[in-house]
Amino acid sequence: MATDVTRTRLLDAAERILVDTPYEQLRVRAVCTEAGVNPAAVHYHFGSREGLVTTLLQDRLGPVWAEPLDDISDRDTSVREIVDAILEPIGRLASEPELAQHLRLLGRFVMTHGELDWTGTWFRTQAWVALLTRAIDVDEATARRRWRFTFTVLMTELSAPSTPSPATIAALADFLTAGLTGPSPSRKDPR
């Protein structure tokens, strides 16, 4: 029980600090001080500063995407429905200042950290690959590559200083749908 309380206090402290402090300037000691816990607590609970922020983002943003994505994961769906299930929550989050900051943090964090140790289903590539290969006729390697491009564009937009406007989200929906549904590559594709 005390472990859960400490973990929650660390996440809440990191969230408060990240309102005014960029990730690059976030200090583990400051998080522990803000949370009123032992200086080693971040490393004990999350392994690292990166692990703390990865968990924070999954904890705060994961539930927002879970319902619409879980809804489409068990049925045949179009690529546009998949894209809308990603972008519709972004529109809602962008209108809430406290949550909009998490979108910017997500964008910046993902763009500057290659492989992250995500544990949530919708933060891992394989779930997206399965959706795309079921929606259109592409192999897993092609689906993985297309999602990498898609999320690069999306994270670039999310990391911008201003939150995405409804017009930007609509344009993103068209652009991402087109990219994901493009013609299948030649089988001679070396990747």
Backbone as JSON, one array per atom type, in Angstrom:
{
  "sequence": "MATDVTRTRLLDAAERILVDTPYEQLRVRAVCTEAGVNPAAVHYHFGSREGLVTTLLQDRLGPVWAEPLDDISDRDTSVREIVDAILEPIGRLASEPELAQHLRLLGRFVMTHGELDWTGTWFRTQAWVALLTRAIDVDEATARRRWRFTFTVLMTELSAPSTPSPATIAALADFLTAGLTGPSPSRKDPR",
  "N": [[0.82, -1.19, 0.0], [1.86, 1.31, 0.88], [3.8, 1.52, -1.03], [2.3, 1.97, -3.39], [1.24, 4.46, -2.76], [3.54, 6.05, -2.59], [4.45, 5.83, -5.22], [2.33, 7.07, -6.6], [2.53, 9.65, -5.5], [5.01, 10.4, -6.53], [4.46, 10.43, -9.32], [2.49, 12.44, -9.4], [4.01, 14.6, -8.44], [5.99, 14.84, -10.43], [4.36, 15.5, -12.56], [3.38, 18.03, -11.74], [5.79, 19.51, -11.68], [6.58, 19.34, -14.34], [4.88, 21.07, -15.6], [6.02, 23.59, -15.72], [8.64, 23.08, -16.32], [10.87, 21.94, -18.75], [11.24, 18.57, -20.0], [13.94, 17.9, -20.34], [15.19, 19.36, -18.38], [14.22, 18.35, -16.07], [14.74, 17.14, -12.86], [15.56, 14.3, -10.99], [15.98, 14.38, -8.23], [14.61, 16.74, -7.57], [11.98, 15.97, -8.11], [11.63, 13.95, -6.19], [11.95, 15.47, -3.85], [9.78, 17.25, -4.09], [7.73, 15.38, -3.91], [8.13, 14.52, -1.38], [9.62, 12.27, -0.64], [12.06, 9.6, -0.31], [15.24, 10.16, -1.83], [16.01, 8.11, -3.58], [13.71, 7.02, -4.55], [12.49, 7.39, -7.12], [14.13, 5.89, -8.8], [13.78, 3.38, -7.66], [11.01, 2.85, -8.07], [10.55, 3.4, -10.81], [12.84, 3.06, -12.28], [14.29, 4.99, -13.73], [14.56, 8.47, -14.71], [13.49, 8.7, -17.25], [11.86, 6.42, -17.27], [10.02, 7.19, -15.31], [8.7, 9.37, -16.57], [7.71, 8.1, -18.85], [5.88, 6.34, -17.65], [4.19, 8.24, -16.45], [3.07, 9.53, -18.71], [1.73, 7.36, -19.93], [-0.05, 6.76, -17.88], [-1.6, 9.11, -17.63], [-2.48, 9.71, -20.26], [-3.14, 7.31, -21.51], [-5.74, 6.21, -20.67], [-7.44, 7.94, -22.05], [-7.25, 7.29, -24.73], [-7.84, 4.59, -24.67], [-10.59, 3.61, -24.65], [-11.83, 4.39, -27.25], [-10.02, 3.09, -28.95], [-9.96, 0.43, -28.05], [-12.55, -0.19, -28.72], [-12.51, -0.3, -31.54], [-10.69, -2.31, -31.98], [-11.61, -4.91, -31.96], [-13.12, -5.41, -34.2], [-13.83, -5.32, -37.75], [-12.49, -2.58, -39.45], [-12.14, 0.64, -40.98], [-9.26, 2.38, -42.31], [-9.52, 5.11, -41.94], [-11.28, 5.2, -39.76], [-9.61, 4.21, -37.79], [-7.64, 6.2, -37.7], [-9.25, 8.37, -36.94], [-9.95, 7.48, -34.38], [-7.59, 7.85, -33.08], [-7.12, 10.61, -33.36], [-9.44, 12.01, -32.49], [-9.55, 11.99, -29.6], [-7.3, 13.63, -29.22], [-8.18, 16.11, -30.08], [-10.05, 16.65, -28.04], [-8.34, 16.65, -25.8], [-6.65, 18.77, -26.45], [-8.21, 20.95, -25.98], [-8.28, 21.19, -23.27], [-6.37, 22.77, -21.02], [-4.61, 21.66, -18.99], [-4.33, 19.0, -19.78], [-3.5, 19.34, -22.38], [-0.86, 20.09, -22.14], [0.29, 17.64, -21.61], [0.09, 16.41, -24.07], [1.94, 17.9, -25.58], [4.26, 17.29, -24.14], [4.32, 14.5, -24.57], [4.73, 14.46, -27.38], [7.26, 15.81, -27.63], [8.86, 14.19, -25.99], [8.73, 11.6, -27.13], [9.84, 12.16, -29.62], [12.48, 12.71, -28.99], [13.48, 10.51, -27.75], [14.42, 7.44, -28.62], [13.73, 4.21, -28.65], [11.34, 3.4, -26.36], [10.31, 2.09, -23.2], [7.47, 1.19, -23.28], [4.49, 0.04, -21.74], [1.76, -0.04, -21.96], [-0.9, -1.18, -24.01], [-1.74, 0.41, -26.26], [0.39, 2.03, -26.63], [2.3, 0.64, -27.79], [3.83, -0.67, -30.71], [2.95, -3.07, -31.97], [0.17, -3.48, -31.61], [-0.9, -1.55, -33.27], [0.07, -2.34, -35.74], [-1.32, -4.74, -36.08], [-3.97, -3.74, -36.32], [-3.77, -2.29, -38.75], [-2.95, -4.21, -40.66], [-5.16, -5.8, -40.66], [-7.06, -4.05, -41.65], [-6.23, -3.23, -44.22], [-4.59, -4.56, -47.16], [-1.63, -5.22, -46.4], [1.68, -6.24, -45.54], [3.23, -7.15, -42.36], [5.73, -5.83, -42.0], [5.55, -3.64, -43.73], [3.32, -2.37, -42.63], [4.34, -1.72, -40.09], [6.36, 0.1, -40.78], [4.83, 2.12, -41.99], [3.33, 2.97, -39.79], [5.39, 3.96, -38.22], [6.19, 6.21, -39.71], [3.76, 7.6, -39.64], [3.39, 8.09, -36.86], [5.63, 9.65, -36.42], [5.05, 12.01, -37.83], [2.74, 12.74, -36.42], [3.73, 13.05, -33.76], [5.5, 15.14, -34.19], [3.72, 17.23, -34.75], [2.37, 17.31, -32.29], [4.39, 18.11, -30.59], [4.76, 20.75, -31.12], [4.81, 24.25, -30.15], [2.24, 25.35, -29.83], [-1.07, 24.11, -29.22], [-2.7, 21.66, -31.3], [-4.99, 22.91, -33.67], [-8.54, 22.62, -34.49], [-8.66, 22.67, -37.31], [-6.07, 21.87, -37.99], [-6.07, 19.29, -36.93], [-8.03, 18.1, -38.53], [-6.77, 18.28, -41.05], [-4.55, 16.69, -40.51], [-5.83, 14.23, -40.15], [-6.7, 13.63, -42.77], [-4.21, 13.53, -44.09], [-2.73, 11.55, -42.67], [-4.37, 9.33, -43.05], [-4.19, 9.04, -45.83], [-1.44, 8.44, -46.07], [-1.24, 6.02, -44.65], [-2.85, 4.35, -46.18], [-1.69, 4.2, -48.66], [-0.39, 2.99, -51.87], [0.64, -0.44, -51.98], [3.98, -1.49, -51.34], [6.57, -2.49, -53.64], [7.41, -5.92, -53.86], [10.06, -6.21, -53.92], [11.11, -4.5, -52.2], [13.65, -3.68, -49.99], [13.39, -3.5, -47.23]],
  "CA": [[0.0, 0.0, 0.0], [2.76, 2.47, 0.93], [4.48, 1.58, -2.32], [1.4, 2.62, -4.32], [1.13, 5.87, -2.36], [4.79, 6.7, -3.0], [4.44, 5.87, -6.68], [1.37, 8.11, -6.98], [3.11, 10.94, -5.13], [6.07, 10.71, -7.51], [3.83, 10.8, -10.59], [1.86, 13.76, -9.22], [5.08, 15.61, -8.32], [6.58, 15.02, -11.76], [3.36, 16.21, -13.36], [3.39, 19.44, -11.32], [7.05, 20.12, -12.09], [6.65, 19.41, -15.8], [4.07, 22.19, -16.09], [6.9, 24.73, -15.97], [10.01, 22.63, -16.57], [10.99, 20.98, -19.85], [11.74, 17.26, -19.59], [15.41, 17.89, -20.31], [15.64, 20.01, -17.14], [13.61, 17.67, -14.93], [15.73, 16.48, -12.02], [14.99, 13.27, -10.13], [16.02, 14.88, -6.85], [13.52, 17.72, -7.42], [10.73, 15.21, -8.06], [11.58, 13.3, -4.87], [11.73, 16.52, -2.85], [8.39, 17.7, -4.26], [6.86, 14.3, -3.45], [8.41, 14.26, 0.03], [10.04, 10.88, -0.51], [13.48, 9.28, -0.36], [15.84, 10.5, -3.13], [16.16, 6.94, -4.45], [12.39, 6.47, -4.85], [12.23, 7.34, -8.56], [14.85, 4.74, -9.36], [13.16, 2.16, -7.14], [9.69, 2.63, -8.66], [10.48, 3.57, -12.26], [14.12, 2.72, -12.9], [15.0, 6.16, -14.24], [13.74, 9.64, -15.02], [12.77, 8.33, -18.47], [10.8, 5.5, -16.85], [9.01, 7.99, -14.6], [7.91, 10.15, -17.53], [6.98, 7.13, -19.67], [4.75, 5.9, -16.84], [3.29, 9.39, -16.3], [2.33, 9.72, -19.96], [0.79, 6.25, -20.09], [-1.05, 6.87, -16.83], [-2.49, 10.24, -17.87], [-3.04, 9.73, -21.61], [-3.62, 5.98, -21.89], [-7.19, 6.05, -20.56], [-8.14, 8.78, -23.04], [-7.28, 6.56, -25.99], [-8.2, 3.19, -24.49], [-11.96, 3.26, -25.04], [-12.07, 4.36, -28.7], [-9.16, 2.11, -29.62], [-10.47, -0.9, -27.71], [-13.79, -0.37, -29.47], [-12.24, -0.69, -32.94], [-9.71, -3.4, -32.09], [-12.27, -6.21, -32.08], [-14.01, -5.48, -35.36], [-13.25, -4.8, -38.99], [-12.58, -1.13, -39.43], [-11.4, 1.31, -42.05], [-8.1, 3.13, -41.85], [-10.0, 6.41, -41.45], [-11.81, 5.01, -38.41], [-8.45, 4.06, -36.91], [-7.05, 7.54, -37.57], [-10.18, 9.17, -36.13], [-9.86, 7.02, -32.99], [-6.37, 8.46, -32.53], [-7.17, 12.07, -33.38], [-10.58, 12.58, -31.76], [-9.13, 12.35, -28.24], [-6.35, 14.75, -29.26], [-9.01, 17.32, -30.12], [-10.58, 16.88, -26.69], [-7.23, 16.99, -24.9], [-6.11, 20.08, -26.83], [-9.07, 22.0, -25.43], [-8.12, 21.22, -21.81], [-4.98, 23.21, -20.85], [-3.78, 20.75, -18.2], [-4.04, 17.8, -20.57], [-2.78, 19.74, -23.6], [0.57, 20.06, -21.83], [0.72, 16.24, -21.73], [0.27, 16.14, -25.5], [3.24, 18.48, -25.98], [5.3, 16.46, -23.51], [4.36, 13.24, -25.32], [5.38, 14.71, -28.67], [8.7, 16.1, -27.44], [9.52, 13.04, -25.35], [8.87, 10.52, -28.11], [10.74, 12.59, -30.7], [13.87, 12.77, -28.53], [13.85, 9.23, -27.13], [14.15, 6.36, -29.58], [12.92, 3.11, -28.15], [10.92, 3.58, -24.98], [9.78, 0.88, -22.61], [6.04, 1.36, -23.07], [3.83, -1.19, -21.33], [0.36, 0.03, -22.35], [-1.19, -1.76, -25.33], [-1.82, 1.39, -27.35], [1.67, 2.73, -26.73], [3.22, -0.32, -28.41], [3.62, -0.73, -32.15], [2.31, -4.29, -32.46], [-1.29, -3.32, -31.66], [-1.19, -0.74, -34.45], [0.36, -3.19, -36.9], [-2.46, -5.66, -36.21], [-5.11, -2.99, -36.86], [-3.57, -1.92, -40.15], [-2.92, -5.41, -41.52], [-6.54, -6.28, -40.77], [-7.85, -3.07, -42.4], [-5.82, -3.2, -45.63], [-3.71, -5.66, -47.56], [-0.2, -4.94, -46.29], [2.35, -7.15, -44.62], [3.59, -6.54, -41.08], [6.86, -4.91, -42.14], [5.02, -2.42, -44.35], [2.46, -1.73, -41.62], [5.21, -1.16, -39.05], [7.02, 1.27, -41.37], [3.83, 3.18, -42.15], [3.02, 3.53, -38.47], [6.54, 4.76, -37.78], [6.06, 7.5, -40.4], [2.55, 8.24, -39.12], [3.61, 8.62, -35.51], [6.62, 10.72, -36.5], [4.3, 13.21, -38.2], [1.85, 13.09, -35.32], [4.51, 13.55, -32.63], [6.02, 16.45, -34.59], [2.63, 18.18, -34.54], [2.08, 17.42, -30.86], [5.49, 18.79, -29.88], [4.75, 22.18, -31.46], [4.5, 25.08, -28.98], [0.8, 25.56, -29.67], [-1.85, 22.88, -29.38], [-3.28, 21.57, -32.64], [-6.33, 23.47, -33.85], [-9.43, 21.7, -35.19], [-8.27, 22.6, -38.73], [-4.86, 21.06, -38.06], [-6.46, 17.9, -36.68], [-8.72, 17.63, -39.74], [-5.75, 18.08, -42.09], [-3.78, 15.51, -40.1], [-6.64, 13.03, -40.42], [-6.61, 13.35, -44.21], [-2.82, 13.22, -44.43], [-2.35, 10.26, -42.09], [-5.15, 8.29, -43.74], [-3.57, 8.84, -47.15], [-0.16, 7.76, -45.89], [-1.44, 4.63, -44.21], [-3.54, 3.55, -47.2], [-1.0, 4.31, -49.93], [-0.19, 1.73, -52.58], [1.57, -1.39, -51.38], [5.31, -1.43, -51.95], [7.04, -3.62, -54.44], [7.93, -7.02, -53.03], [11.52, -6.1, -53.96], [11.48, -3.54, -51.17], [14.63, -4.34, -49.14], [13.07, -3.41, -45.8]],
  "C": [[0.86, 1.25, 0.0], [3.49, 2.64, -0.38], [3.61, 2.29, -3.35], [1.27, 4.11, -4.03], [2.37, 6.63, -2.81], [4.83, 6.86, -4.51], [3.52, 6.99, -7.17], [1.91, 9.5, -6.66], [4.2, 11.35, -6.1], [5.48, 11.14, -8.85], [3.19, 12.18, -10.5], [2.91, 14.87, -9.14], [5.71, 15.88, -9.68], [5.63, 15.81, -12.65], [3.35, 17.7, -13.02], [4.66, 20.15, -11.82], [7.1, 20.31, -13.6], [5.75, 20.47, -16.41], [4.98, 23.34, -16.51], [8.32, 24.35, -16.37], [10.05, 21.67, -17.74], [11.58, 19.66, -19.34], [13.25, 17.26, -19.42], [15.97, 18.5, -19.02], [15.03, 19.37, -15.88], [14.68, 16.91, -14.15], [15.03, 15.51, -11.07], [14.94, 13.74, -8.68], [14.88, 15.88, -6.61], [12.16, 17.01, -7.33], [10.57, 14.56, -6.69], [11.32, 14.31, -3.76], [10.28, 16.99, -2.89], [7.41, 16.65, -3.72], [7.04, 14.0, -1.96], [8.83, 12.83, 0.29], [11.56, 10.76, -0.59], [14.04, 9.59, -1.75], [16.01, 9.32, -4.09], [14.82, 6.4, -4.94], [12.08, 6.4, -6.34], [12.9, 6.12, -9.17], [14.25, 3.42, -8.89], [11.86, 1.85, -7.88], [9.67, 2.62, -10.18], [11.77, 3.24, -12.99], [14.95, 3.91, -13.33], [14.02, 7.32, -14.41], [12.89, 9.35, -16.25], [11.61, 7.39, -18.14], [9.67, 6.21, -16.12], [8.11, 8.71, -15.59], [7.12, 9.23, -18.46], [5.73, 6.67, -18.92], [3.73, 7.02, -16.67], [2.44, 9.57, -17.56], [1.32, 8.59, -20.18], [-0.36, 6.37, -19.1], [-2.07, 7.97, -17.14], [-3.18, 10.18, -19.24], [-3.64, 8.39, -22.04], [-5.13, 5.82, -21.8], [-7.98, 6.84, -21.6], [-8.28, 8.04, -24.37], [-7.85, 5.15, -25.85], [-9.59, 2.85, -25.02], [-12.17, 3.28, -26.55], [-11.22, 3.32, -29.42], [-9.57, 0.68, -29.29], [-11.73, -1.21, -28.5], [-13.53, -0.84, -30.9], [-11.33, -1.91, -33.05], [-10.35, -4.76, -32.31], [-13.2, -6.33, -33.28], [-13.27, -4.99, -36.6], [-13.5, -3.3, -39.03], [-11.79, -0.55, -40.59], [-10.19, 2.04, -41.45], [-8.55, 4.49, -41.3], [-10.59, 6.29, -40.04], [-10.68, 4.87, -37.39], [-7.84, 5.44, -36.64], [-7.96, 8.42, -36.71], [-10.13, 8.77, -34.66], [-8.61, 7.55, -32.3], [-6.57, 9.96, -32.34], [-8.31, 12.69, -32.58], [-10.21, 12.9, -30.32], [-8.13, 13.51, -28.2], [-7.11, 16.07, -29.3], [-9.58, 17.67, -28.76], [-9.48, 17.34, -25.73], [-6.7, 18.4, -25.18], [-6.93, 21.21, -26.24], [-9.0, 22.1, -23.91], [-6.66, 21.55, -21.49], [-4.09, 22.24, -20.07], [-3.4, 19.51, -19.0], [-3.3, 18.13, -21.86], [-1.28, 19.73, -23.35], [1.11, 18.63, -21.93], [0.92, 15.86, -23.19], [1.61, 16.68, -25.98], [4.39, 17.67, -25.4], [5.44, 15.14, -24.25], [5.1, 13.43, -26.63], [6.87, 14.93, -28.53], [9.45, 14.89, -26.92], [9.75, 11.92, -26.36], [9.85, 10.9, -29.21], [12.21, 12.57, -30.27], [14.35, 11.48, -27.87], [13.45, 8.1, -28.07], [13.2, 5.31, -29.06], [12.61, 3.35, -26.67], [10.27, 2.29, -24.48], [8.3, 1.07, -22.25], [5.45, 0.02, -22.64], [2.36, -1.2, -21.75], [0.17, -0.45, -23.78], [-1.1, -0.73, -26.44], [-0.6, 2.28, -27.44], [2.7, 1.84, -27.42], [2.84, -0.52, -29.88], [2.79, -1.93, -32.6], [0.79, -4.17, -32.55], [-1.7, -2.54, -32.91], [-0.97, -1.54, -35.73], [-0.82, -4.14, -37.14], [-3.69, -4.96, -36.78], [-4.96, -2.73, -38.35], [-3.58, -3.13, -41.07], [-4.31, -6.02, -41.65], [-7.38, -5.34, -41.64], [-7.52, -3.05, -43.89], [-4.82, -4.32, -45.9], [-2.25, -5.21, -47.57], [0.41, -5.96, -45.33], [2.77, -6.4, -43.35], [4.72, -5.53, -41.19], [6.41, -3.57, -42.73], [4.16, -1.65, -43.34], [3.3, -1.06, -40.54], [5.87, 0.13, -39.55], [6.03, 2.43, -41.5], [3.45, 3.78, -40.81], [4.17, 4.37, -37.95], [6.47, 6.15, -38.41], [4.87, 8.29, -39.83], [2.79, 8.87, -37.75], [4.69, 9.69, -35.48], [5.93, 12.05, -36.85], [3.44, 13.67, -37.03], [2.62, 13.67, -34.13], [5.13, 14.91, -32.94], [4.95, 17.52, -34.36], [2.35, 18.38, -33.05], [3.16, 18.18, -30.11], [5.58, 20.27, -30.2], [4.35, 23.0, -30.22], [3.0, 25.32, -28.76], [0.06, 24.24, -29.89], [-2.5, 22.85, -30.75], [-4.72, 22.11, -32.68], [-7.22, 22.42, -34.5], [-9.08, 21.57, -36.68], [-7.02, 21.74, -38.91], [-5.19, 19.59, -37.87], [-7.17, 17.32, -37.9], [-7.73, 17.37, -40.87], [-4.88, 16.87, -41.77], [-4.54, 14.23, -40.4], [-6.56, 12.64, -41.89], [-5.22, 12.86, -44.59], [-2.42, 11.83, -43.93], [-3.1, 9.11, -42.75], [-4.55, 7.99, -45.1], [-2.25, 8.08, -47.03], [-0.3, 6.3, -45.51], [-2.06, 3.76, -45.29], [-2.87, 3.6, -48.56], [-0.8, 2.96, -50.6], [0.84, 0.85, -51.88], [2.91, -1.33, -52.09], [5.59, -2.65, -52.8], [7.57, -4.68, -53.5], [9.46, -7.01, -53.03], [12.03, -5.11, -52.93], [12.43, -4.22, -50.18], [14.3, -4.32, -47.66], [11.94, -4.31, -45.55]]
}
